[in-house]
Amino acid sequence: MNRIARPAFGTFAFFAVAFSLGVYFTFAAVQGDYGLFRRVEITAEAEDLQMQLLRVQADVARMENLTKRLSDDYLDLDLLDEQTRKVLGMLRADEIVIR
């Protein structure tokens, strides 16, 4: 009996499937919806949103300050004068406008 030893097809199929699954899960861990690249994108987006939040909070604080300065309880005459001039477009007789 001169039988030629050939690899079993089942063994080859098992290793092919195991290799394919390994490649798939590695790809998914790096490029997938929950992979490393997506995590980096989310981190960068979170930092950008944090900066936007700080800018909006600063704007809100500035607007609250202006609102307080124009309220009935606290009246800033300089701010009132500035706002009325801006809205009405009026000048005093001793002022010069430079454009």
PAKE-924879 format. One record per residue: chain; residue in one letter; residue number from 1; x, y, z of N, C-alpha, C in turn. Coordinates in steps of 0.2 Angstrom, whole numbers, plus 5000, padded with zeros to 4 digits. Example, Ala and Ser with C-alpha at 12.3 -4.5 7.8 and 13.67 -1.06 7.14 Angstrom:
BEGIN
 chain res   n  n_x  n_y  n_z ca_x ca_y ca_z  c_x  c_y  c_z
     A   a   1 5066 4972 5039 5062 4978 5039 5066 4984 5039
     A   s   2 5064 4989 5035 5068 4995 5036 5064 5000 5039
! end
This chain:
BEGIN
 chain res   n  n_x  n_y  n_z ca_x ca_y ca_z  c_x  c_y  c_z
     A   m   1 5004 4994 5000 5000 5000 5000 5004 5006 5000
     A   n   2 5004 5009 4995 5008 5015 4994 5003 5021 4994
     A   r   3 5002 5023 5000 4997 5028 5001 5000 5035 5002
     A   i   4 4998 5040 4998 5001 5047 4999 4997 5050 5004
     A   a   5 5001 5053 5009 4998 5057 5014 4996 5064 5012
     A   r   6 4990 5065 5012 4988 5072 5011 4985 5075 5017
     A   p   7 4985 5082 5017 4982 5085 5023 4975 5084 5023
     A   a   8 4972 5083 5029 4965 5083 5029 4962 5089 5028
     A   f   9 4956 5089 5024 4953 5095 5022 4949 5098 5028
     A   g  10 4947 5094 5033 4944 5097 5039 4949 5101 5043
     A   t  11 4955 5099 5043 4960 5103 5047 4961 5110 5043
     A   f  12 4962 5109 5037 4963 5115 5033 4957 5120 5033
     A   a  13 4951 5118 5033 4945 5122 5034 4945 5125 5041
     A   f  14 4947 5121 5046 4946 5124 5053 4951 5130 5053
     A   f  15 4957 5129 5051 4962 5134 5052 4960 5140 5047
     A   a  16 4957 5139 5041 4955 5145 5037 4950 5149 5040
     A   v  17 4945 5145 5044 4939 5149 5047 4942 5152 5053
     A   a  18 4947 5149 5057 4950 5153 5063 4954 5159 5061
     A   f  19 4957 5158 5055 4961 5164 5053 4957 5169 5050
     A   s  20 4951 5168 5047 4947 5173 5044 4943 5176 5050
     A   l  21 4941 5173 5055 4938 5176 5061 4943 5180 5065
     A   g  22 4949 5178 5065 4954 5182 5068 4955 5189 5065
     A   v  23 4956 5188 5058 4956 5194 5054 4950 5199 5055
     A   y  24 4944 5196 5054 4938 5200 5055 4938 5204 5062
     A   f  25 4939 5200 5067 4939 5203 5074 4944 5209 5075
     A   t  26 4950 5207 5072 4956 5212 5072 4954 5219 5069
     A   f  27 4951 5218 5063 4949 5223 5059 4943 5227 5062
     A   a  28 4938 5224 5065 4933 5227 5069 4935 5230 5075
     A   a  29 4941 5228 5078 4943 5231 5084 4947 5238 5082
     A   v  30 4949 5238 5076 4953 5244 5074 4949 5249 5071
     A   q  31 4945 5246 5066 4941 5251 5061 4934 5251 5062
     A   g  32 4931 5247 5067 4924 5246 5067 4921 5252 5071
     A   d  33 4914 5251 5072 4910 5257 5075 4912 5258 5082
     A   y  34 4915 5253 5085 4918 5254 5092 4925 5253 5093
     A   g  35 4929 5254 5087 4936 5252 5087 4940 5258 5089
     A   l  36 4946 5257 5089 4951 5262 5091 4951 5268 5087
     A   f  37 4950 5268 5081 4950 5274 5077 4943 5278 5079
     A   r  38 4938 5275 5080 4932 5278 5082 4933 5282 5089
     A   r  39 4936 5278 5093 4937 5281 5100 4941 5287 5100
     A   v  40 4946 5287 5095 4950 5293 5094 4946 5299 5092
     A   e  41 4942 5298 5087 4937 5303 5084 4932 5305 5090
     A   i  42 4930 5301 5094 4925 5303 5099 4929 5307 5104
     A   t  43 4935 5305 5106 4939 5309 5111 4940 5316 5108
     A   a  44 4942 5317 5102 4943 5323 5099 4937 5327 5098
     A   e  45 4931 5324 5097 4925 5328 5096 4923 5330 5103
     A   a  46 4924 5326 5108 4923 5328 5115 4927 5334 5117
     A   e  47 4933 5334 5116 4937 5340 5117 4935 5346 5114
     A   d  48 4933 5346 5107 4930 5351 5104 4923 5354 5107
     A   l  49 4919 5349 5109 4913 5351 5112 4914 5355 5119
     A   q  50 4919 5352 5122 4921 5355 5129 4923 5363 5128
     A   m  51 4927 5364 5122 4929 5371 5121 4923 5375 5119
     A   q  52 4919 5372 5115 4913 5376 5113 4908 5378 5119
     A   l  53 4908 5373 5124 4904 5374 5130 4907 5380 5134
     A   l  54 4914 5380 5134 4917 5385 5138 4916 5392 5135
     A   r  55 4916 5392 5128 4915 5399 5125 4907 5401 5126
     A   v  56 4903 5396 5126 4896 5398 5127 4895 5400 5134
     A   q  57 4898 5397 5139 4897 5399 5146 4900 5406 5147
     A   a  58 4905 5408 5143 4908 5414 5144 4903 5419 5141
     A   d  59 4900 5418 5135 4895 5422 5132 4889 5423 5137
     A   v  60 4887 5418 5140 4881 5418 5144 4883 5423 5150
     A   a  61 4889 5422 5153 4891 5426 5159 4891 5433 5157
     A   r  62 4894 5435 5151 4894 5442 5148 4887 5445 5147
     A   m  63 4883 5441 5144 4876 5443 5143 4872 5444 5150
     A   e  64 4874 5439 5155 4871 5440 5161 4873 5447 5165
     A   n  65 4879 5448 5164 4882 5454 5167 4879 5460 5163
     A   l  66 4878 5460 5157 4875 5466 5153 4868 5467 5155
     A   t  67 4864 5461 5156 4857 5461 5158 4857 5464 5165
     A   k  68 4861 5462 5170 4861 5464 5176 4862 5472 5177
     A   r  69 4867 5474 5173 4869 5481 5172 4863 5486 5170
     A   l  70 4859 5483 5166 4853 5486 5163 4846 5485 5167
     A   s  71 4847 5481 5172 4841 5480 5176 4838 5486 5180
     A   d  72 4832 5485 5183 4830 5490 5187 4833 5491 5194
     A   d  73 4836 5485 5196 4840 5485 5203 4846 5489 5202
     A   y  74 4850 5488 5197 4856 5491 5196 4857 5494 5189
     A   l  75 4858 5501 5189 4858 5504 5182 4865 5507 5181
     A   d  76 4868 5505 5176 4875 5508 5174 4873 5513 5169
     A   l  77 4875 5519 5171 4873 5525 5166 4877 5525 5160
     A   d  78 4884 5523 5161 4888 5523 5155 4885 5517 5150
     A   l  79 4883 5512 5152 4881 5506 5147 4874 5509 5144
     A   l  80 4870 5512 5148 4863 5514 5146 4865 5520 5141
     A   d  81 4869 5524 5142 4871 5529 5137 4874 5526 5130
     A   e  82 4878 5521 5131 4881 5518 5125 4875 5514 5121
     A   q  83 4871 5511 5125 4866 5507 5121 4861 5512 5118
     A   t  84 4859 5517 5121 4854 5522 5118 4857 5526 5112
     A   r  85 4864 5527 5112 4867 5530 5106 4867 5525 5101
     A   k  86 4869 5519 5102 4869 5514 5097 4862 5513 5094
     A   v  87 4857 5512 5098 4851 5511 5095 4848 5517 5091
     A   l  88 4848 5523 5094 4845 5529 5091 4850 5533 5086
     A   g  89 4856 5531 5087 4861 5534 5082 4862 5542 5083
     A   m  90 4862 5544 5090 4862 5551 5091 4869 5552 5094
     A   l  91 4871 5559 5094 4878 5561 5096 4876 5567 5100
     A   r  92 4881 5569 5105 4881 5575 5108 4884 5581 5104
     A   a  93 4883 5587 5105 4885 5592 5101 4893 5593 5101
     A   d  94 4896 5591 5106 4903 5591 5107 4907 5585 5104
     A   e  95 4904 5580 5101 4907 5574 5099 4909 5575 5092
     A   i  96 4914 5571 5090 4916 5571 5083 4916 5563 5081
     A   v  97 4913 5562 5075 4912 5555 5073 4918 5554 5067
     A   i  98 4922 5548 5068 4927 5546 5064 4925 5540 5061
     A   r  99 4925 5539 5054 4923 5533 5051 4929 5530 5047
! end
